[in-house]
Amino acid sequence: MKVLILDSGILINLSMNGLLYILEELKKVSKVKILITKDVKYETIDRPINIPKFELGALRIQNLINLN
């Protein structure tokens, strides 16, 4: 199994530009597992989910990670 470890920068960038579907397609095509650290989860999901301006992006990233 292939594993892709992502940092917060790429997740935030893809989310803000509406391109998270690229990672979903990558998972379908190559059966890759996407992993993030606890710190990346905090920076991309836990902290911004309570800020209205960033909540939608955090929910999108959370959905992508939960699909794993």
N, C-alpha and C positions, 0 to 999 in steps of 0.2 A: 504494500500500500504506500502511495506517495503522500507526503505530508507537506503542507504549505503553512509556514509560520509567518503571520503578518504583524506589522507594527501599527500603531495608531494612525500614523500619517497617511498611509495608503487607504486605510478604511475610511477615515474622515474625508479624504479627497474623493474617493469613489462615491461615497454617500452624497456629498454636496453636489456632485456633478451628475447624479442619477445613473451611475454606472455599476452599481453593486450586482446587477444581473450578470455581468461578465464573470464574476466569481461563481455565481450559481451555475452558469453554463460550463465553466471549467470543471466544476465538481461532477456534472453529468457526463462530460466527455471523457475525463481522465480518471474518474473515481478517486480524486484527491481529497484528503481530509484537511480542513482548515483549522488551525490552532492559533490561539492568542494567549498571552500571559494574563495573570490577574491584574497587573498594572495597566495593560492595554484595555482590558474590559472596563476598568474603572474610568479610564480617560475617554473611552468612546461610547460607553453605555451608562454606567452608574452615575457619573457626575452630570453629563449633559441631559439626561432624561428628566431632570428637575428644572431645566431652563427652557422656557417655552420656545425660544428661538432655535434651539438645537434638539428639541424633543423628537421631532419626526426622523431626523438622521439617526439618532440613538435607537429608535424603535426599528428602523430598517436594518441597522447593523445587528441588533439583537435577534431579529427574525432570521437573518442570514446565518448567524452562529447557531441558533436553535435548530436549523435545518440539518446541521451536521450529524 
